Amino acid sequence: MKTITVFTPTYNRAYCLHQCYESLINQSNQDFIWLIIDDGSTDNTKELVASWIEEEKIDIIYHYQENQGMHGGHNAAYRLIETTLNICIDSDDCMGNNAIEKILTAWDLIKDKKEYAGLVGLDADFKGNLIGTKIPEHLQQVTLYDLYNKYDVKGDKKLVYRTEVVKKYPAYPIFEGERFVPLGYLYQLIDQDYKLLPVNEVFCEVEYMVDGSSMNMLKQYRRHPKGFAFSRKSRMTLAENFKDQFKNAIHYVSSSMFTKNSAFLKESPKKFTTILAIPFGFLLNLYIRIKTKDNH
């Protein structure tokens, strides 16, 4: 069996998925499977992938499901993956040059050390510019939370996880009528039990597209309030300081207003902090409504 699964949730991205495919067939190390999770596409994604499978240039597994959103795609991937490692490369992104080789070289350093959940590497844009900042060179192990909150690292980073670790944790919840739950929910749970090996190498080349979920956060807050409220409750519980807890309480109040959940205080894991956050959450909710009124 191959060592790593590259999984790609996709929805109506046939027009750009070929870039990801080309980046994979050009990898110097072919010790991977490409798992495509087609999240209910209505374009020609299925036919396109079938033509690539026929080419037999790389190992491809295609899975179709009804549309559930990005987190639903991750749920399906984690159910299906059987390789030792996994990494998500989004449908509008590419695998970095020789990234599989770089990942497996780093993996050899920690594969017998059970305290490691996996690796954290870098994202760059298609011109080679790093997204955000590098990881401090002296770090031998780190959690994703500490990377951003303790070491002040900026920008999206790319995660490689042991599949056996990911499968220990609950799936992302699916809320009727919504298509988004922040992926960080799972990563923060893993942070409670494991470390990551920092690797200052580019694993993924990214493009922030107008129709991508990296854009328009305010619209996301309004369209998917149940998913965000769920995430904020988890983040309040796991916050390592009051500032972080309070920030998430503000967002929780705002999301609860969108869902018209009158029991939000009763359901909060941090009731006193949530009470303090109510006026600020009200203002945030008002701000989101004003900013998104033409798009909703």
Backbone as CSV, one residue per row, in Angstrom:
resi,resn,N_x,N_y,N_z,CA_x,CA_y,CA_z,C_x,C_y,C_z
1,MET,0.839,-1.201,0.000,0.000,0.000,0.000,0.876,1.253,0.000
2,LYS,0.379,2.295,-0.643,1.090,3.572,-0.651,1.116,4.150,0.767
3,THR,1.988,5.133,0.995,2.174,5.681,2.344,1.218,6.822,2.660
4,ILE,0.894,7.642,1.657,0.105,8.848,1.932,-1.047,8.983,0.939
5,THR,-2.180,9.444,1.454,-3.314,9.799,0.599,-3.403,11.313,0.503
6,VAL,-3.402,11.811,-0.711,-3.712,13.219,-0.976,-5.202,13.264,-1.268
7,PHE,-5.979,13.936,-0.399,-7.424,13.964,-0.666,-7.877,15.367,-1.045
8,THR,-8.812,15.405,-1.988,-9.279,16.669,-2.556,-10.800,16.696,-2.594
9,PRO,-11.435,17.395,-1.648,-12.878,17.617,-1.760,-13.127,18.627,-2.886
10,THR,-14.095,18.365,-3.735,-14.328,19.274,-4.859,-15.815,19.406,-5.151
11,TYR,-16.206,20.606,-5.565,-17.597,20.864,-5.938,-17.599,21.803,-7.149
12,ASN,-17.973,21.263,-8.291,-18.045,22.035,-9.543,-16.747,22.784,-9.850
13,ARG,-15.643,22.074,-9.722,-14.335,22.693,-9.993,-13.611,22.008,-11.163
14,ALA,-14.360,21.436,-12.089,-13.732,20.770,-13.242,-12.841,21.736,-14.021
15,TYR,-13.195,23.027,-13.971,-12.446,24.019,-14.746,-11.036,24.273,-14.213
16,CYS,-10.756,23.864,-12.966,-9.416,24.121,-12.416,-8.757,22.889,-11.806
17,LEU,-9.482,21.778,-11.720,-8.962,20.582,-11.046,-7.732,20.000,-11.757
18,HIS,-7.610,20.291,-13.049,-6.466,19.763,-13.819,-5.132,20.274,-13.276
19,GLN,-5.136,21.464,-12.657,-3.886,21.998,-12.099,-3.389,21.121,-10.957
20,CYS,-4.322,20.671,-10.128,-3.972,19.775,-9.024,-3.458,18.448,-9.583
21,TYR,-4.151,17.927,-10.586,-3.751,16.665,-11.222,-2.328,16.749,-11.773
22,GLU,-2.048,17.826,-12.489,-0.718,17.982,-13.094,0.375,18.083,-12.036
23,SER,0.062,18.749,-10.923,1.063,18.870,-9.855,1.358,17.514,-9.218
24,LEU,0.386,16.627,-9.252,0.572,15.293,-8.669,1.330,14.354,-9.612
25,ILE,1.010,14.401,-10.892,1.734,13.513,-11.814,3.193,13.950,-11.958
26,ASN,3.489,15.197,-11.591,4.868,15.696,-11.672,5.673,15.469,-10.395
27,GLN,5.087,14.833,-9.398,5.822,14.575,-8.155,6.975,13.598,-8.399
28,SER,8.130,13.902,-7.792,9.300,13.026,-7.943,9.082,11.692,-7.236
29,ASN,8.291,11.708,-6.167,7.971,10.493,-5.415,6.485,10.180,-5.609
30,GLN,6.193,8.995,-6.105,4.806,8.620,-6.428,4.175,7.704,-5.371
31,ASP,4.693,7.779,-4.150,4.206,6.910,-3.069,2.931,7.488,-2.444
32,PHE,1.919,7.728,-3.281,0.671,8.328,-2.790,-0.518,7.848,-3.613
33,ILE,-1.691,8.003,-3.016,-2.981,7.810,-3.691,-3.678,9.164,-3.717
34,TRP,-4.345,9.480,-4.830,-5.155,10.700,-4.891,-6.614,10.303,-4.716
35,LEU,-7.205,10.748,-3.621,-8.616,10.484,-3.322,-9.418,11.740,-3.613
36,ILE,-10.290,11.663,-4.594,-11.133,12.804,-4.961,-12.515,12.594,-4.364
37,ILE,-12.925,13.518,-3.509,-14.271,13.483,-2.931,-15.128,14.474,-3.705
38,ASP,-15.963,13.966,-4.595,-16.848,14.816,-5.392,-18.101,15.100,-4.571
39,ASP,-18.205,16.330,-4.100,-19.260,16.704,-3.156,-20.513,17.187,-3.890
40,GLY,-21.019,16.321,-4.784,-22.276,16.630,-5.459,-22.143,17.514,-6.683
41,SER,-20.999,17.474,-7.365,-20.790,18.323,-8.549,-21.832,18.048,-9.627
42,THR,-22.209,19.126,-10.339,-23.147,18.997,-11.458,-22.471,19.339,-12.782
43,ASP,-21.156,19.582,-12.752,-20.407,19.826,-13.987,-19.837,18.497,-14.497
44,ASN,-18.753,18.541,-15.256,-18.201,17.305,-15.840,-17.036,16.733,-15.031
45,THR,-17.054,16.960,-13.712,-15.977,16.445,-12.857,-15.838,14.930,-12.983
46,LYS,-16.963,14.218,-12.941,-16.921,12.750,-12.972,-16.250,12.236,-14.248
47,GLU,-16.618,12.807,-15.391,-16.055,12.372,-16.674,-14.570,12.722,-16.764
48,LEU,-14.223,13.899,-16.246,-12.827,14.340,-16.259,-11.950,13.382,-15.459
49,VAL,-12.406,13.050,-14.263,-11.634,12.145,-13.402,-11.553,10.754,-14.030
50,ALA,-12.635,10.307,-14.651,-12.631,8.996,-15.319,-11.554,8.938,-16.406
51,SER,-11.369,10.050,-17.112,-10.337,10.082,-18.166,-8.940,10.007,-17.559
52,TRP,-8.764,10.606,-16.386,-7.458,10.540,-15.715,-7.185,9.133,-15.177
53,ILE,-8.213,8.501,-14.667,-8.052,7.126,-14.170,-7.622,6.210,-15.317
54,GLU,-8.205,6.436,-16.494,-7.836,5.642,-17.677,-6.377,5.852,-18.078
55,GLU,-5.864,7.058,-17.847,-4.468,7.352,-18.205,-3.478,6.537,-17.366
56,GLU,-3.884,6.178,-16.146,-3.070,5.349,-15.243,-1.705,5.967,-14.929
57,LYS,-1.658,7.288,-14.848,-0.392,7.953,-14.508,-0.148,7.952,-13.005
58,ILE,-1.221,8.062,-12.231,-1.143,7.976,-10.767,-2.338,7.173,-10.265
59,ASP,-2.256,6.706,-9.018,-3.377,5.977,-8.412,-4.455,6.964,-7.984
60,ILE,-5.659,6.790,-8.505,-6.770,7.701,-8.199,-7.964,6.899,-7.700
61,ILE,-8.573,7.379,-6.613,-9.849,6.842,-6.131,-10.864,7.976,-6.198
62,TYR,-12.025,7.705,-6.807,-13.075,8.713,-6.957,-14.277,8.317,-6.110
63,HIS,-14.745,9.264,-5.296,-15.917,9.014,-4.443,-16.909,10.155,-4.625
64,TYR,-18.150,9.820,-4.973,-19.208,10.822,-5.146,-20.164,10.770,-3.963
65,GLN,-20.588,11.946,-3.502,-21.613,12.007,-2.453,-22.493,13.230,-2.685
66,GLU,-23.667,13.231,-2.063,-24.529,14.413,-2.099,-23.813,15.569,-1.412
67,ASN,-24.104,16.775,-1.858,-23.378,17.952,-1.366,-23.551,18.159,0.137
68,GLN,-22.426,18.212,0.841,-22.428,18.428,2.289,-21.499,19.562,2.710
69,GLY,-20.750,20.118,1.773,-19.794,21.162,2.123,-18.413,20.589,2.387
70,MET,-17.453,21.504,2.557,-16.054,21.099,2.717,-15.857,20.109,3.862
71,HIS,-16.491,20.379,5.011,-16.287,19.497,6.166,-16.889,18.113,5.930
72,GLY,-17.984,18.055,5.160,-18.557,16.761,4.796,-17.619,15.975,3.895
73,GLY,-16.884,16.696,3.052,-15.867,16.066,2.221,-14.740,15.486,3.053
74,HIS,-14.353,16.214,4.097,-13.315,15.717,5.006,-13.813,14.489,5.767
75,ASN,-15.063,14.512,6.203,-15.625,13.334,6.889,-15.513,12.088,6.012
76,ALA,-15.915,12.233,4.746,-15.871,11.095,3.823,-14.437,10.618,3.618
77,ALA,-13.522,11.572,3.458,-12.117,11.212,3.239,-11.570,10.418,4.418
78,TYR,-11.819,10.905,5.627,-11.273,10.227,6.804,-11.878,8.826,6.983
79,ARG,-13.119,8.643,6.529,-13.724,7.304,6.553,-13.026,6.366,5.574
80,LEU,-12.647,6.886,4.421,-12.181,6.050,3.311,-10.674,5.805,3.297
81,ILE,-9.905,6.726,3.867,-8.440,6.633,3.765,-7.915,5.429,4.542
82,GLU,-7.006,4.706,3.923,-6.395,3.531,4.554,-4.874,3.644,4.656
83,THR,-4.282,4.648,4.029,-2.824,4.817,4.081,-2.398,5.353,5.447
84,THR,-1.101,5.309,5.712,-0.574,5.755,7.008,-0.793,7.244,7.232
85,LEU,-0.595,8.047,6.185,-0.686,9.504,6.291,-1.751,10.050,5.354
86,ASN,-2.169,11.290,5.626,-3.077,11.979,4.710,-2.812,13.473,4.718
87,ILE,-3.106,14.104,3.591,-2.991,15.554,3.444,-4.115,16.016,2.530
88,CYS,-4.705,17.155,2.842,-5.753,17.719,1.990,-5.143,18.772,1.069
89,ILE,-5.345,18.592,-0.225,-5.001,19.620,-1.206,-6.312,20.037,-1.864
90,ASP,-6.714,21.284,-1.673,-8.012,21.736,-2.169,-8.057,21.724,-3.695
91,SER,-9.271,21.755,-4.222,-9.476,21.577,-5.661,-8.893,22.708,-6.499
92,ASP,-8.695,23.877,-5.897,-8.118,25.002,-6.630,-6.642,25.211,-6.298
93,ASP,-6.041,24.249,-5.590,-4.635,24.333,-5.190,-3.806,23.258,-5.887
94,CYS,-2.503,23.296,-5.639,-1.582,22.321,-6.230,-0.650,21.770,-5.164
95,MET,-0.181,20.557,-5.370,0.876,19.994,-4.533,2.163,20.738,-4.857
96,GLY,2.922,21.117,-3.821,4.187,21.808,-4.044,5.189,20.924,-4.776
97,ASN,6.179,21.546,-5.397,7.220,20.792,-6.104,7.911,19.815,-5.155
98,ASN,7.948,18.559,-5.541,8.610,17.509,-4.746,8.073,17.416,-3.313
99,ALA,6.845,17.867,-3.098,6.290,17.907,-1.735,6.143,16.513,-1.129
100,ILE,5.736,15.536,-1.916,5.593,14.168,-1.386,6.938,13.681,-0.853
101,GLU,7.998,13.912,-1.612,9.346,13.522,-1.185,9.723,14.227,0.119
102,LYS,9.438,15.521,0.203,9.770,16.301,1.406,8.981,15.804,2.616
103,ILE,7.716,15.495,2.404,6.863,14.996,3.491,7.379,13.654,4.007
104,LEU,7.675,12.743,3.098,8.083,11.399,3.516,9.475,11.399,4.142
105,THR,10.346,12.311,3.713,11.668,12.452,4.337,11.516,12.918,5.783
106,ALA,10.652,13.914,6.001,10.407,14.408,7.363,9.696,13.349,8.206
107,TRP,8.781,12.631,7.588,8.021,11.592,8.291,8.940,10.524,8.869
108,ASP,9.991,10.186,8.135,10.943,9.168,8.602,11.561,9.535,9.952
109,LEU,11.630,10.834,10.248,12.234,11.293,11.504,11.340,11.016,12.713
110,ILE,10.034,10.918,12.492,9.095,10.841,13.626,8.148,9.649,13.576
111,LYS,8.239,8.811,12.568,7.207,7.783,12.378,7.096,6.811,13.546
112,ASP,8.164,6.667,14.330,8.117,5.766,15.488,7.845,6.503,16.796
113,LYS,7.622,7.813,16.717,7.380,8.628,17.914,5.887,8.925,18.011
114,LYS,5.210,8.220,18.888,3.748,8.245,18.931,3.164,9.562,19.440
115,GLU,4.021,10.434,20.017,3.492,11.716,20.490,3.206,12.682,19.338
116,TYR,3.681,12.328,18.141,3.458,13.182,16.972,2.214,12.741,16.205
117,ALA,1.317,13.708,15.962,0.149,13.441,15.112,0.514,13.529,13.642
118,GLY,1.622,14.229,13.345,2.011,14.405,11.949,2.933,15.588,11.777
119,LEU,2.794,16.262,10.630,3.681,17.360,10.245,2.872,18.616,9.971
120,VAL,3.526,19.770,10.100,2.936,21.023,9.637,3.954,21.714,8.736
121,GLY,3.544,21.983,7.490,4.426,22.608,6.511,3.850,23.915,6.005
122,LEU,4.423,24.439,4.938,4.097,25.780,4.462,3.201,25.754,3.222
123,ASP,2.446,26.838,3.063,1.723,27.137,1.830,2.450,28.275,1.118
124,ALA,2.429,28.264,-0.201,2.935,29.379,-0.997,1.931,29.663,-2.104
125,ASP,2.005,30.873,-2.685,1.137,31.138,-3.832,1.778,30.560,-5.096
126,PHE,1.096,30.704,-6.218,1.580,30.085,-7.455,2.857,30.735,-7.986
127,LYS,3.220,31.889,-7.421,4.474,32.550,-7.816,5.624,32.180,-6.883
128,GLY,5.325,31.366,-5.869,6.367,30.925,-4.952,6.504,31.751,-3.694
129,ASN,5.658,32.777,-3.534,5.707,33.604,-2.325,5.017,32.879,-1.173
130,LEU,5.685,32.831,-0.015,5.095,32.164,1.142,3.808,32.847,1.564
131,ILE,2.832,32.057,1.989,1.623,32.596,2.612,1.964,32.817,4.087
132,GLY,1.970,34.072,4.513,2.312,34.368,5.910,3.798,34.223,6.166
133,THR,4.132,33.655,7.323,5.526,33.584,7.764,6.000,32.138,7.888
134,LYS,7.327,31.996,7.944,7.920,30.684,8.209,7.678,30.286,9.661
135,ILE,7.976,29.048,9.968,7.888,28.530,11.334,9.254,28.721,11.989
136,PRO,9.317,29.192,13.248,10.620,29.362,13.913,11.475,28.101,13.808
137,GLU,12.733,28.282,13.394,13.608,27.144,13.080,13.911,26.264,14.289
138,HIS,13.882,26.859,15.497,14.302,26.101,16.681,13.248,25.097,17.152
139,LEU,12.022,25.201,16.632,10.945,24.340,17.123,11.103,22.905,16.624
140,GLN,11.093,21.968,17.550,11.154,20.543,17.206,9.771,19.899,17.227
141,GLN,8.882,20.476,18.037,7.493,20.008,18.077,6.614,21.164,18.514
142,VAL,5.374,21.161,18.058,4.482,22.284,18.329,3.042,21.832,18.091
143,THR,2.107,22.514,18.730,0.697,22.338,18.367,0.320,23.444,17.389
144,LEU,-0.727,23.221,16.632,-1.189,24.248,15.697,-1.629,25.494,16.464
145,TYR,-2.268,25.283,17.615,-2.722,26.404,18.449,-1.539,27.272,18.869
146,ASP,-0.482,26.646,19.381,0.689,27.401,19.836,1.409,28.085,18.684
147,LEU,1.389,27.466,17.535,2.048,28.048,16.369,1.535,29.465,16.118
148,TYR,0.214,29.630,16.217,-0.390,30.932,15.950,-0.470,31.818,17.189
149,ASN,-0.758,31.227,18.340,-1.034,32.024,19.535,0.182,32.276,20.414
150,LYS,1.167,31.393,20.378,2.374,31.541,21.198,3.560,32.049,20.382
151,TYR,3.697,31.517,19.176,4.863,31.865,18.347,4.530,32.878,17.256
152,ASP,3.275,33.322,17.214,2.849,34.420,16.341,3.131,34.166,14.857
153,VAL,3.058,32.917,14.451,3.201,32.582,13.034,1.943,33.042,12.291
154,LYS,2.118,33.545,11.081,1.001,34.074,10.298,0.731,33.211,9.070
155,GLY,-0.513,33.250,8.605,-0.872,32.623,7.337,-1.230,31.147,7.445
156,ASP,-1.966,30.672,6.445,-2.374,29.260,6.413,-1.163,28.346,6.320
157,LYS,-1.237,27.227,7.013,-0.193,26.209,6.956,-0.832,24.888,6.505
158,LYS,-0.010,23.971,6.048,-0.532,22.716,5.504,-0.229,21.565,6.456
159,LEU,-1.259,20.802,6.779,-1.164,19.735,7.773,-1.099,18.357,7.124
160,VAL,-0.235,17.516,7.671,-0.158,16.104,7.291,-0.399,15.305,8.563
161,TYR,-1.445,14.502,8.589,-1.785,13.763,9.809,-1.628,12.255,9.617
162,ARG,-1.302,11.590,10.733,-1.423,10.132,10.774,-2.913,9.795,10.660
163,THR,-3.241,8.892,9.796,-4.646,8.530,9.612,-5.225,7.886,10.869
164,GLU,-4.443,7.079,11.562,-4.945,6.414,12.774,-5.283,7.431,13.861
165,VAL,-4.600,8.571,13.862,-4.901,9.623,14.836,-6.218,10.303,14.484
166,VAL,-6.357,10.713,13.235,-7.569,11.416,12.800,-8.824,10.581,13.053
167,LYS,-8.726,9.282,12.835,-9.890,8.400,12.978,-10.348,8.244,14.430
168,LYS,-9.534,8.684,15.392,-9.913,8.591,16.808,-10.944,9.647,17.208
169,TYR,-11.075,10.690,16.406,-11.878,11.848,16.809,-13.222,11.867,16.090
170,PRO,-14.216,12.543,16.690,-15.556,12.560,16.078,-15.560,13.286,14.740
171,ALA,-16.475,12.879,13.873,-16.641,13.534,12.570,-17.195,14.941,12.774
172,TYR,-17.009,15.783,11.766,-17.641,17.105,11.794,-19.155,16.927,11.727
173,PRO,-19.904,17.703,12.511,-21.365,17.581,12.451,-21.919,18.159,11.148
174,ILE,-23.004,17.594,10.673,-23.693,18.094,9.478,-24.987,18.757,9.937
175,PHE,-25.126,20.053,9.646,-26.334,20.790,10.035,-27.215,21.001,8.806
176,GLU,-28.480,20.662,8.948,-29.421,20.783,7.833,-29.480,22.227,7.336
177,GLY,-29.366,22.387,6.032,-29.447,23.720,5.439,-28.138,24.485,5.445
178,GLU,-27.100,23.914,6.021,-25.788,24.574,6.063,-24.738,23.691,5.401
179,ARG,-23.641,24.335,4.962,-22.600,23.606,4.221,-21.199,23.918,4.742
180,PHE,-21.094,24.390,5.991,-19.761,24.763,6.476,-19.661,24.628,7.988
181,VAL,-18.640,23.901,8.428,-18.200,23.885,9.824,-16.691,24.111,9.780
182,PRO,-16.168,25.061,10.552,-14.721,25.327,10.500,-13.893,24.067,10.748
183,LEU,-12.937,23.818,9.861,-12.120,22.604,9.942,-11.233,22.595,11.178
184,GLY,-10.948,23.778,11.710,-10.081,23.878,12.885,-10.625,23.181,14.117
185,TYR,-11.924,22.878,14.121,-12.521,22.141,15.244,-11.754,20.853,15.513
186,LEU,-11.511,20.071,14.462,-10.790,18.801,14.608,-9.335,19.037,15.002
187,TYR,-8.700,20.022,14.371,-7.277,20.247,14.616,-7.020,20.647,16.068
188,GLN,-7.946,21.414,16.635,-7.766,21.820,18.032,-7.967,20.637,18.985
189,LEU,-8.858,19.728,18.637,-9.010,18.508,19.445,-7.725,17.679,19.418
190,ILE,-7.140,17.535,18.242,-5.891,16.773,18.115,-4.774,17.441,18.909
191,ASP,-4.769,18.775,18.911,-3.766,19.536,19.680,-3.752,19.173,21.162
192,GLN,-4.891,18.744,21.691,-4.964,18.426,23.122,-4.138,17.189,23.468
193,ASP,-3.886,16.337,22.492,-3.275,15.028,22.754,-1.943,14.791,22.051
194,TYR,-1.651,15.583,21.011,-0.488,15.288,20.171,0.269,16.560,19.790
195,LYS,1.478,16.360,19.263,2.299,17.443,18.723,2.452,17.260,17.215
196,LEU,2.951,18.316,16.562,3.270,18.272,15.140,4.752,18.570,14.946
197,LEU,5.363,17.965,13.943,6.740,18.288,13.574,6.710,19.432,12.559
198,PRO,7.320,20.593,12.888,7.345,21.704,11.933,8.341,21.423,10.798
199,VAL,7.923,21.703,9.575,8.774,21.516,8.397,8.693,22.786,7.548
200,ASN,9.797,23.519,7.456,9.797,24.758,6.676,10.025,24.486,5.190
201,GLU,9.119,23.705,4.638,9.109,23.399,3.207,7.693,23.622,2.684
202,VAL,7.588,24.014,1.424,6.273,24.250,0.823,5.636,22.913,0.439
203,PHE,4.531,22.610,1.092,3.771,21.394,0.783,2.680,21.661,-0.257
204,CYS,2.207,22.902,-0.296,1.025,23.208,-1.110,1.147,24.595,-1.730
205,GLU,0.724,24.712,-2.991,0.644,26.006,-3.663,-0.832,26.366,-3.798
206,VAL,-1.179,27.554,-3.334,-2.593,27.903,-3.198,-2.961,29.130,-4.020
207,GLU,-4.226,29.166,-4.386,-4.796,30.348,-5.010,-6.109,30.644,-4.315
208,TYR,-6.221,31.845,-3.756,-7.483,32.226,-3.134,-8.431,32.686,-4.222
209,MET,-9.462,31.877,-4.465,-10.394,32.175,-5.550,-11.637,32.880,-5.012
210,VAL,-12.287,33.615,-5.895,-13.466,34.380,-5.492,-14.562,33.468,-4.955
211,ASP,-14.652,32.242,-5.482,-15.700,31.328,-5.014,-15.179,30.353,-3.957
212,GLY,-14.008,30.626,-3.421,-13.424,29.740,-2.411,-13.840,30.131,-1.008
213,SER,-13.766,29.189,-0.060,-14.200,29.489,1.305,-13.154,30.266,2.098
214,SER,-11.996,30.586,1.494,-11.028,31.458,2.149,-11.479,32.920,2.071
215,MET,-12.381,33.217,1.154,-12.868,34.586,0.966,-14.214,34.763,1.686
216,ASN,-14.563,36.054,1.852,-15.925,36.393,2.284,-16.332,35.748,3.604
217,MET,-15.471,35.902,4.621,-15.764,35.291,5.919,-17.086,35.784,6.502
218,LEU,-17.383,37.063,6.320,-18.620,37.605,6.891,-19.846,36.910,6.294
219,LYS,-19.784,36.632,4.996,-20.893,35.902,4.355,-21.013,34.497,4.938
220,GLN,-19.856,33.881,5.186,-19.870,32.537,5.775,-20.521,32.567,7.154
221,TYR,-20.164,33.569,7.970,-20.757,33.680,9.313,-22.282,33.733,9.224
222,ARG,-22.782,34.436,8.210,-24.232,34.612,8.092,-24.924,33.377,7.511
223,ARG,-24.265,32.726,6.567,-24.892,31.584,5.891,-24.850,30.300,6.715
224,HIS,-23.852,30.181,7.595,-23.637,28.914,8.304,-23.519,29.121,9.821
225,PRO,-24.494,29.781,10.430,-24.358,30.123,11.854,-24.350,28.922,12.797
226,LYS,-25.055,27.847,12.445,-25.046,26.664,13.329,-23.654,26.048,13.370
227,GLY,-23.016,25.961,12.207,-21.665,25.415,12.141,-20.677,26.252,12.924
228,PHE,-20.806,27.573,12.821,-19.890,28.453,13.547,-20.175,28.447,15.045
229,ALA,-21.451,28.410,15.425,-21.783,28.352,16.858,-21.198,27.087,17.482
230,PHE,-21.315,25.971,16.773,-20.733,24.710,17.244,-19.227,24.858,17.447
231,SER,-18.560,25.429,16.454,-17.107,25.612,16.521,-16.717,26.530,17.672
232,ARG,-17.467,27.611,17.860,-17.133,28.580,18.918,-17.294,27.969,20.304
233,LYS,-18.285,27.116,20.476,-18.441,26.437,21.776,-17.222,25.575,22.074
234,SER,-16.769,24.851,21.071,-15.578,24.014,21.250,-14.356,24.869,21.564
235,ARG,-14.206,25.981,20.843,-13.046,26.847,21.041,-13.080,27.531,22.410
236,MET,-14.268,27.879,22.874,-14.375,28.440,24.234,-13.893,27.436,25.268
237,THR,-14.309,26.193,25.105,-13.936,25.131,26.048,-12.428,24.920,26.074
238,LEU,-11.798,24.975,24.892,-10.379,24.637,24.776,-9.457,25.851,24.833
239,ALA,-10.019,27.060,24.925,-9.194,28.276,24.949,-8.209,28.241,26.114
240,GLU,-6.987,28.709,25.852,-5.935,28.651,26.866,-5.771,29.958,27.628
241,ASN,-6.554,30.977,27.267,-6.533,32.230,28.025,-7.886,32.923,27.881
242,PHE,-8.120,33.908,28.746,-9.431,34.561,28.762,-9.691,35.341,27.478
243,LYS,-8.663,35.981,26.941,-8.834,36.770,25.715,-9.393,35.909,24.581
244,ASP,-8.820,34.732,24.415,-9.261,33.810,23.368,-10.680,33.311,23.650
245,GLN,-10.934,33.006,24.905,-12.267,32.542,25.306,-13.320,33.623,25.040
246,PHE,-12.977,34.870,25.377,-13.911,35.990,25.226,-14.198,36.276,23.746
247,LYS,-13.154,36.239,22.921,-13.327,36.470,21.481,-14.294,35.443,20.888
248,ASN,-14.129,34.187,21.281,-15.007,33.139,20.757,-16.417,33.247,21.316
249,ALA,-16.537,33.746,22.541,-17.863,33.970,23.122,-18.624,35.047,22.348
250,ILE,-17.916,36.100,21.930,-18.536,37.158,21.127,-19.102,36.572,19.830
251,HIS,-18.294,35.775,19.155,-18.745,35.151,17.906,-19.885,34.168,18.158
252,TYR,-19.822,33.470,19.291,-20.884,32.522,19.637,-22.216,33.249,19.814
253,VAL,-22.189,34.390,20.486,-23.408,35.187,20.672,-23.963,35.622,19.315
254,SER,-23.093,36.125,18.456,-23.522,36.575,17.129,-24.134,35.432,16.322
255,SER,-23.463,34.281,16.302,-23.985,33.122,15.558,-25.325,32.670,16.119
256,SER,-25.458,32.715,17.447,-26.708,32.299,18.096,-27.857,33.233,17.741
257,MET,-27.542,34.522,17.520,-28.577,35.466,17.090,-29.058,35.124,15.681
258,PHE,-28.141,34.728,14.818,-28.543,34.335,13.458,-29.425,33.091,13.470
259,THR,-29.150,32.168,14.384,-29.952,30.934,14.443,-31.214,31.112,15.285
260,LYS,-31.360,32.300,15.896,-32.494,32.587,16.789,-32.580,31.567,17.927
261,ASN,-31.413,31.205,18.451,-31.333,30.210,19.525,-31.448,30.895,20.881
262,SER,-32.643,30.884,21.460,-32.864,31.558,22.745,-32.203,30.824,23.907
263,ALA,-31.786,29.587,23.677,-31.142,28.792,24.737,-29.617,28.881,24.674
264,PHE,-29.100,29.900,23.961,-27.649,29.952,23.732,-26.864,30.057,25.036
265,LEU,-27.408,30.779,26.023,-26.676,30.936,27.282,-26.645,29.615,28.052
266,LYS,-27.769,28.937,28.069,-27.855,27.632,28.733,-26.906,26.622,28.085
267,GLU,-26.742,26.718,26.764,-25.907,25.764,26.023,-24.428,26.138,26.013
268,SER,-24.112,27.336,26.490,-22.713,27.782,26.465,-21.869,27.024,27.492
269,PRO,-20.657,26.608,27.119,-19.772,25.939,28.084,-19.131,26.924,29.060
270,LYS,-19.200,28.226,28.733,-18.609,29.269,29.584,-19.637,30.388,29.759
271,LYS,-20.561,30.176,30.693,-21.728,31.051,30.792,-21.375,32.479,31.207
272,PHE,-20.484,32.633,32.193,-20.138,33.980,32.655,-19.474,34.777,31.532
273,THR,-18.541,34.151,30.839,-17.870,34.823,29.720,-18.883,35.188,28.641
274,THR,-19.841,34.313,28.402,-20.853,34.564,27.380,-21.737,35.744,27.767
275,ILE,-22.087,35.854,29.054,-22.874,37.006,29.524,-22.121,38.303,29.240
276,LEU,-20.827,38.324,29.560,-20.004,39.512,29.309,-19.936,39.842,27.819
277,ALA,-20.020,38.804,26.989,-19.846,38.982,25.540,-21.121,39.420,24.830
278,ILE,-22.266,39.375,25.502,-23.551,39.628,24.829,-23.588,40.973,24.090
279,PRO,-23.236,42.110,24.734,-23.314,43.375,23.982,-22.375,43.420,22.777
280,PHE,-21.199,42.827,22.924,-20.237,42.817,21.818,-20.704,41.876,20.702
281,GLY,-21.308,40.761,21.093,-21.857,39.831,20.116,-23.006,40.453,19.342
282,PHE,-23.818,41.245,20.033,-24.917,41.961,19.384,-24.372,42.918,18.326
283,LEU,-23.313,43.663,18.690,-22.714,44.615,17.750,-22.079,43.899,16.557
284,LEU,-21.419,42.775,16.820,-20.826,41.996,15.728,-21.908,41.494,14.783
285,ASN,-23.008,41.004,15.346,-24.113,40.511,14.537,-24.676,41.626,13.658
286,LEU,-24.826,42.810,14.252,-25.332,43.967,13.510,-24.375,44.338,12.377
287,TYR,-23.074,44.319,12.685,-22.041,44.640,11.690,-22.095,43.664,10.510
288,ILE,-22.216,42.366,10.822,-22.274,41.346,9.766,-23.519,41.544,8.904
289,ARG,-24.654,41.840,9.544,-25.905,42.051,8.796,-25.778,43.233,7.832
290,ILE,-25.168,44.322,8.313,-25.016,45.518,7.476,-24.083,45.237,6.300
291,LYS,-22.967,44.584,6.588,-21.946,44.345,5.560,-22.401,43.339,4.501
292,THR,-23.314,42.444,4.875,-23.711,41.373,3.943,-25.129,41.552,3.415
293,LYS,-25.751,42.692,3.678,-27.173,42.832,3.345,-27.455,42.721,1.845
294,ASP,-26.483,43.098,0.998,-26.705,43.027,-0.447,-26.456,41.635,-1.016
295,ASN,-25.821,40.783,-0.198,-25.421,39.465,-0.705,-26.252,38.336,-0.132
296,HIS,-27.125,38.650,0.799,-27.841,37.564,1.484,-29.191,37.314,0.828
